[in-house]
Amino acid sequence: YAQIGHGGNDTQGSTLLGDIFVNIDPGTAAPASAAGDLTLTGGTASNTYAQIGHGGADGTNITGGNVAVFTPGSATLTGGGGTGAYAQVGHGGTDNDGAKGAVDELIVVVTGSGLELNGSDAGTGSYAQVGHGGLGVDGDLSGAVLVNFDPINGVPIGGGGIAMNGGEAEDSYVQIGHGGIQSEGSTKSGELILNATEAISLNGGSGEDSYAQVGHGGIGSRSANTGDINVTGASIGMNSGGVNSYTQIGHGGLDTRGDIDSDVTVSSTSGGIELKAGVSDHAYSLIGSGGAIAAGQFDGDISVSSAAGIDVLGGGEVGDGIAGVGNFAQIGHSLQEAFWIEANPGVFFIDATDYSARDSNWIVIPGEGPTDPAGVYTGASN
C-alpha cells in the first residue's frame, strides 16, 4: 500500500492522532508549491490501497487530526484492480473500526483544476472517497468536509469541476462524506461544502453497489447523520447506473437506518441541474435525505436553484418506460419503499428559468402534482 498518515494495513489497538498537511504550510495555511497534480491510485493486489489519512485496511484504531490537501493542478483518486485497493483522503479504510475525527476538525481538499473520484472497474471493494470511514467501518465519524472552500475566510477557492464516477466492479463506490457501504456507529457528523467553477457530475457505476454520493452514509449504513450540505457548480448532473448504483446529494443511502438532520442546498451558476435514474433496481437519483428502503426521522430544508432548468427523470431515458424497482428520481426526503419514516415539515425552494416536463410518470416534486409541471416553482424567486 501507499499511505501518508499513521497506521498501515492490519494495525490494531492504536490511537493515531495528528494533523496532515499536503503541499500546505501549516504555519500560514498558504500553498507550499505552485505547480503539480495529486494522484492516488490503488494497486492490483489485495489491500494495496492509497490513502492520505490515519488508519489503513483491516485495523482497529481511534484516529484524529485535520487533513488538508492543496494541489495547483488536479486531484484524482482511483480504486485499483485488486480487491480492497481503495483510494481515500480521510481517516479509516476498509474494515477499520474505531472513532474517526472530531467535531472541530476538517478535511479540506483544494484543487486548481478539478477533483475526480473513480471507483474500480476490476477490483471488488475498491472505492474512492473523500471523508472518514470506508467499506465496513464501525465507529463514530466526525468533522466537516470542504472541497474548494477556504475554512479560514469562509469563501470559495480553487477551480475546475468535480467528477464522481462509480466503477464497473462490485462495491466500487465513490463518496464525498463520511461512511461507506455497511458503515456503522452512533453518529456521522459534519457539514459538507463543495464548490466548482465547472461542472459537477455524479455517475453511478455499472457494477452492483457502485453508487455516487455527496453526503454521510452509504448502502446499509447504520447511524444518525447530521450536518448541512451545500453544493455549487456551473452545472450539476446526476446519472445513476447499475443495480443499487444510485446517485444522491444528501445523507443516507440505500437501505440505511438512522435519523437525519440536514439542510441541503444545491445551486448551478450557469448550466442546468439534472437528476436521471437508471433502469436497474434501486438505481435512483435523489437530492435530499434518506433513500430507497431507508428508515428514520428526516429533518431539514431543501433548496435547489438552477440557472438553466431542472430535469427530474425516473427510470432511464424518456420513452423507455419504467424498468426496475425503486429507480425513482426525486427532490425531497425520500419515502420510496420505506417501511418506517417520519419526515418533519420543511421548506422546499425550487428556482429555475425552465422546467422540462417529460413524462407524467417521471416527475416527483414534493408538494406539486407530477401531471402539472406548470405548478412547479419557476422564476427568479419564490
C-alpha positions as MATLAB code, in Angstrom:
seq = 'YAQIGHGGNDTQGSTLLGDIFVNIDPGTAAPASAAGDLTLTGGTASNTYAQIGHGGADGTNITGGNVAVFTPGSATLTGGGGTGAYAQVGHGGTDNDGAKGAVDELIVVVTGSGLELNGSDAGTGSYAQVGHGGLGVDGDLSGAVLVNFDPINGVPIGGGGIAMNGGEAEDSYVQIGHGGIQSEGSTKSGELILNATEAISLNGGSGEDSYAQVGHGGIGSRSANTGDINVTGASIGMNSGGVNSYTQIGHGGLDTRGDIDSDVTVSSTSGGIELKAGVSDHAYSLIGSGGAIAAGQFDGDISVSSAAGIDVLGGGEVGDGIAGVGNFAQIGHSLQEAFWIEANPGVFFIDATDYSARDSNWIVIPGEGPTDPAGVYTGASN';
ca = [
       0.000    0.000    0.000;
       0.906    3.713   -0.166;
      -0.065    5.966    2.743;
       0.573    9.433    4.146;
      -0.536    9.071    7.766;
      -0.115    6.864   10.824;
      -1.123    3.212   10.891;
      -0.988    0.834    7.981;
      -2.522   -2.455    6.956;
      -3.848   -4.504    9.909;
      -2.758   -2.031   12.614;
      -4.552   -2.985   15.824;
      -5.406   -1.230   19.078;
      -3.742    2.101   18.374;
      -4.691    5.726   18.908;
      -3.424    7.646   15.894;
      -3.527   11.429   16.152;
      -2.079   14.463   14.410;
      -2.755   16.864   11.558;
      -1.770   16.006    7.990;
      -0.877   18.810    5.548;
      -0.009   18.052    1.927;
       1.510   20.956   -0.021;
       0.326   23.440    2.629;
       2.470   25.489    5.024;
       0.976   24.648    8.443;
       2.066   27.981    9.857;
       0.466   30.247    7.271;
      -2.041   27.850    5.638;
      -0.603   29.002    2.305;
       0.212   26.632   -0.573;
       3.792   25.392   -0.489;
       4.080   24.724   -4.231;
       2.663   26.463   -7.279;
       2.610   23.516   -9.684;
       1.732   19.849   -9.909;
      -1.129   17.340   -9.668;
      -2.139   14.863   -6.976;
      -2.869   11.237   -7.882;
      -3.913    8.426   -5.528;
      -4.378    5.048   -7.228;
      -4.930    1.669   -5.612;
      -2.841   -1.276   -6.770;
      -3.523   -4.587   -8.456;
      -3.161   -6.876   -5.424;
      -5.484   -7.222   -2.431;
      -5.463   -4.331    0.088;
      -2.969   -2.316   -1.958;
      -4.728    0.901   -1.061;
      -3.630    4.532   -1.454;
      -4.536    6.892    1.392;
      -3.902   10.313    2.895;
      -5.089    9.852    6.473;
      -4.552    7.708    9.555;
      -5.673    4.100    9.707;
      -5.492    1.538    6.937;
      -7.261   -1.644    5.909;
      -8.393   -4.221    8.490;
      -7.325   -2.193   11.522;
      -8.845   -1.156   14.841;
      -7.819    2.429   15.581;
      -9.051    5.643   17.125;
      -7.883    8.376   14.771;
      -7.991   12.160   14.746;
      -6.480   15.279   13.239;
      -7.167   17.697   10.417;
      -6.412   16.572    6.860;
      -5.673   19.355    4.355;
      -4.564   18.849    0.767;
      -3.771   21.502   -1.839;
      -2.846   20.889   -5.458;
      -2.398   23.663   -8.019;
      -3.432   21.196  -10.715;
      -5.939   18.364  -10.487;
      -6.579   15.730   -7.820;
      -7.551   12.206   -8.919;
      -8.475    9.280   -6.658;
      -8.942    5.897   -8.364;
      -9.677    2.478   -6.907;
      -7.218   -0.161   -8.095;
      -7.634   -3.524   -9.750;
      -7.064   -5.553   -6.591;
      -9.731   -6.413   -4.026;
      -9.931   -3.673   -1.393;
      -7.498   -1.464   -3.277;
      -9.255    1.750   -2.329;
      -8.152    5.393   -2.693;
      -9.068    7.771    0.138;
      -8.451   11.178    1.667;
      -9.558   10.829    5.287;
      -9.066    8.567    8.289;
     -10.168    4.948    8.222;
     -10.050    2.392    5.441;
     -11.769   -0.886    4.679;
     -12.977   -2.597    7.879;
     -11.078   -0.153   10.093;
     -13.078    0.114   13.319;
     -12.993    2.911   15.906;
     -13.924    6.591   16.101;
     -12.520    8.861   13.377;
     -12.127   12.641   13.507;
     -13.715   15.200   15.812;
     -16.468   17.786   15.526;
     -13.958   20.670   15.356;
     -11.691   19.024   12.777;
     -11.699   19.351    8.989;
     -10.965   17.537    5.783;
     -10.070   20.151    3.163;
      -9.254   19.444   -0.491;
      -8.425   22.395   -2.739;
      -7.580   21.962   -6.416;
      -6.665   24.403   -9.129;
      -8.222   22.459  -11.985;
     -10.614   19.874  -10.602;
     -11.282   16.814   -8.425;
     -12.060   13.349   -9.825;
     -13.060   10.195   -7.938;
     -13.202    6.881   -9.792;
     -14.349    3.528   -8.442;
     -12.534    0.494   -9.767;
     -13.506   -1.292  -12.958;
     -11.875   -4.536  -11.805;
     -11.363   -4.710   -8.030;
     -14.237   -5.573   -5.681;
     -14.500   -3.054   -2.841;
     -12.004   -0.693   -4.438;
     -13.783    2.565   -3.752;
     -12.689    6.223   -3.920;
     -13.645    8.559   -1.071;
     -13.013   11.978    0.464;
     -14.174   11.551    4.052;
     -13.639    9.396    7.121;
     -14.710    5.770    7.120;
     -14.651    3.278    4.300;
     -16.281   -0.009    3.448;
     -17.419   -1.900    6.557;
     -16.162    0.541    9.201;
     -17.685    0.638   12.691;
     -17.341    3.825   14.736;
     -18.426    7.445   15.063;
     -17.196    9.668   12.221;
     -16.911   13.425   12.707;
     -15.703   16.627   11.067;
     -16.523   18.961    8.209;
     -15.567   18.051    4.627;
     -14.727   21.001    2.376;
     -13.862   20.863   -1.323;
     -12.578   24.100   -2.876;
     -13.640   26.145    0.137;
     -11.432   28.253    2.424;
     -12.354   27.468    6.054;
     -10.412   30.456    7.416;
     -12.015   33.188    5.309;
     -15.252   31.345    4.551;
     -15.083   31.800    0.769;
     -14.813   29.523   -2.285;
     -11.316   28.983   -3.673;
      -9.698   26.818   -6.318;
     -11.143   25.899   -9.674;
     -12.241   23.186  -12.065;
     -15.029   20.672  -11.850;
     -15.877   17.718   -9.618;
     -16.417   14.312  -11.257;
     -17.543   11.264   -9.262;
     -17.696    8.007  -11.203;
     -18.747    4.689   -9.684;
     -16.895    1.702  -11.111;
     -17.700   -1.416  -13.067;
     -16.665   -3.678  -10.185;
     -18.934   -4.546   -7.255;
     -18.792   -2.198   -4.223;
     -16.603    0.271   -6.126;
     -18.496    3.313   -4.890;
     -17.430    6.960   -4.835;
     -18.331    9.285   -1.964;
     -17.609   12.727   -0.553;
     -18.670   12.435    3.069;
     -18.245   10.056    5.985;
     -19.291    6.418    5.916;
     -19.280    3.838    3.170;
     -21.005    0.539    2.468;
     -22.215   -1.192    5.669;
     -20.686    1.502    7.893;
     -21.961    1.522   11.472;
     -21.672    3.655   14.616;
     -23.781    6.076   16.639;
     -23.234    9.221   14.568;
     -21.773   10.616   11.384;
     -21.493   14.390   11.636;
     -20.059   17.454    9.941;
     -21.088   19.914    7.262;
     -20.207   19.349    3.600;
     -19.344   22.234    1.267;
     -18.451   21.633   -2.387;
     -17.644   24.398   -4.860;
     -16.732   24.032   -8.518;
     -16.209   26.656  -11.210;
     -17.007   23.989  -13.809;
     -19.485   21.074  -13.926;
     -20.227   18.715  -11.048;
     -21.164   15.185  -12.112;
     -22.232   12.135  -10.120;
     -22.359    8.906  -12.121;
     -23.401    5.579  -10.653;
     -21.257    2.724  -11.915;
     -22.335   -0.330  -13.860;
     -21.096   -2.555  -11.033;
     -23.544   -3.538   -8.305;
     -23.468   -1.261   -5.214;
     -21.216    1.219   -7.020;
     -23.066    4.389   -6.075;
     -22.006    8.047   -6.215;
     -22.946   10.149   -3.173;
     -22.281   13.538   -1.621;
     -23.301   13.017    1.998;
     -22.730   10.823    5.024;
     -23.948    7.238    4.928;
     -23.787    4.730    2.115;
     -25.510    1.444    1.340;
     -26.615   -0.305    4.533;
     -25.266    2.417    6.815;
     -26.486    2.358   10.433;
     -26.167    5.672   12.320;
     -27.645    9.098   12.847;
     -26.381   11.702   10.370;
     -26.076   15.446   10.893;
     -24.543   18.387    9.055;
     -25.764   20.744    6.348;
     -24.803   20.160    2.713;
     -24.051   22.949    0.238;
     -23.134   22.076   -3.365;
     -22.435   24.718   -6.027;
     -21.223   24.124   -9.583;
     -21.533   25.571  -13.057;
     -23.946   22.721  -13.794;
     -24.906   19.593  -11.876;
     -25.612   16.217  -13.449;
     -26.658   13.038  -11.626;
     -26.817    9.870  -13.714;
     -27.464    6.574  -11.920;
     -26.083    3.255  -13.097;
     -26.472   -0.469  -12.404;
     -28.191   -2.387   -9.603;
     -28.076   -0.353   -6.353;
     -25.764    2.158   -8.028;
     -27.718    5.269   -7.149;
     -26.720    8.938   -7.161;
     -27.511   11.179   -4.201;
     -26.788   14.591   -2.730;
     -27.884   14.121    0.874;
     -27.214   11.944    3.896;
     -28.451    8.364    3.982;
     -28.453    5.996    1.043;
     -29.995    2.689    0.071;
     -31.266    0.554    2.977;
     -29.995    2.919    5.686;
     -31.240    3.266    9.268;
     -30.982    6.359   11.436;
     -32.324    9.863   11.988;
     -31.056   12.666    9.746;
     -30.924   16.403   10.467;
     -29.581   18.353    7.492;
     -30.409   21.275    5.242;
     -29.484   20.543    1.611;
     -28.681   23.393   -0.789;
     -27.837   22.711   -4.440;
     -27.125   25.506   -6.950;
     -25.923   25.785  -10.525;
     -24.381   29.066  -11.660;
     -24.605   28.828  -15.461;
     -25.989   25.466  -16.608;
     -28.854   23.241  -15.547;
     -29.466   20.570  -12.933;
     -30.426   17.034  -13.996;
     -31.383   14.005  -11.939;
     -31.660   10.850  -14.031;
     -32.384    7.431  -12.561;
     -31.068    4.273  -14.181;
     -33.087    1.350  -15.485;
     -31.813   -1.141  -12.872;
     -33.215   -1.904   -9.423;
     -32.633    0.886   -6.874;
     -30.675    2.986   -9.335;
     -32.441    6.065   -8.015;
     -31.374    9.719   -8.199;
     -32.082   11.904   -5.171;
     -31.464   15.374   -3.788;
     -32.483   15.024   -0.148;
     -32.105   12.779    2.874;
     -32.941    9.096    3.050;
     -33.010    6.822    0.036;
     -34.780    3.679   -1.085;
     -35.733    1.391    1.826;
     -34.415    3.966    4.303;
     -35.832    4.361    7.813;
     -35.603    7.208   10.311;
     -36.791   10.725   11.077;
     -35.619   13.169    8.420;
     -35.450   16.892    9.213;
     -34.185   19.830    7.167;
     -34.952   22.258    4.377;
     -34.095   21.650    0.727;
     -33.172   24.440   -1.694;
     -32.465   23.783   -5.378;
     -31.595   26.719   -7.620;
     -30.694   26.409  -11.305;
     -29.536   28.983  -13.801;
     -30.812   26.991  -16.778;
     -33.529   24.497  -15.855;
     -34.170   21.381  -13.794;
     -34.818   17.891  -15.200;
     -36.042   15.112  -12.905;
     -36.139   11.848  -14.849;
     -37.052    8.473  -13.360;
     -36.419    5.044  -14.812;
     -33.963    5.892  -17.575;
     -34.308    7.605  -20.916;
     -37.601    9.157  -21.927;
     -39.680    6.644  -23.846;
     -38.028    3.572  -22.360;
     -40.787    3.121  -19.807;
     -40.255    2.360  -16.156;
     -37.992   -0.638  -15.685;
     -36.586   -1.981  -12.445;
     -37.711   -1.447   -8.845;
     -37.014    1.666   -6.809;
     -35.336    3.536   -9.641;
     -37.042    6.847   -8.959;
     -35.833   10.431   -9.323;
     -36.759   12.870   -6.580;
     -36.094   16.229   -4.962;
     -37.088   15.786   -1.320;
     -36.567   13.461    1.612;
     -37.180   10.016    0.184;
     -40.175    7.907    1.174;
     -39.741    5.296   -1.540;
     -40.262    1.732   -0.252;
     -39.791    2.943    3.325;
     -41.274    0.698    5.993;
     -40.992    3.389    8.685;
     -40.237    7.053    8.258;
     -41.171   10.411    9.724;
     -40.457   13.456    7.584;
     -40.996   16.649    9.538;
     -42.289   19.753    7.741;
     -39.572   21.562    5.822;
     -39.170   24.264    3.225;
     -38.769   23.361   -0.437;
     -37.320   26.106   -2.613;
     -37.045   25.378   -6.327;
     -35.818   28.173   -8.570;
     -35.349   27.631  -12.302;
     -35.692   29.569  -15.516;
     -37.108   26.464  -17.187;
     -38.605   23.201  -16.024;
     -38.690   20.339  -18.518;
     -41.752   18.110  -18.248;
     -41.002   14.762  -19.874;
     -43.466   12.062  -18.939;
     -46.006   12.419  -16.154;
     -44.748    9.185  -14.579;
     -41.235   10.567  -14.270;
     -41.719   13.751  -12.299;
     -41.512   13.674   -8.491;
     -41.518   17.087   -6.806;
     -42.936   17.175   -3.251;
     -45.994   19.393   -2.936;
     -46.634   19.617   -6.675;
     -48.696   17.381   -8.927;
     -46.492   15.360  -11.302;
     -49.009   15.833  -14.092;
     -48.950   19.602  -13.648;
     -45.374   20.776  -14.294;
     -46.660   24.323  -14.663;
     -47.307   24.219  -10.920;
     -43.626   23.774  -10.152;
     -41.979   26.913   -8.881;
     -40.335   28.993  -11.619;
     -38.843   32.440  -11.881;
     -36.233   34.444  -10.055;
     -37.520   33.801   -6.559;
     -40.351   32.197   -4.637;
];
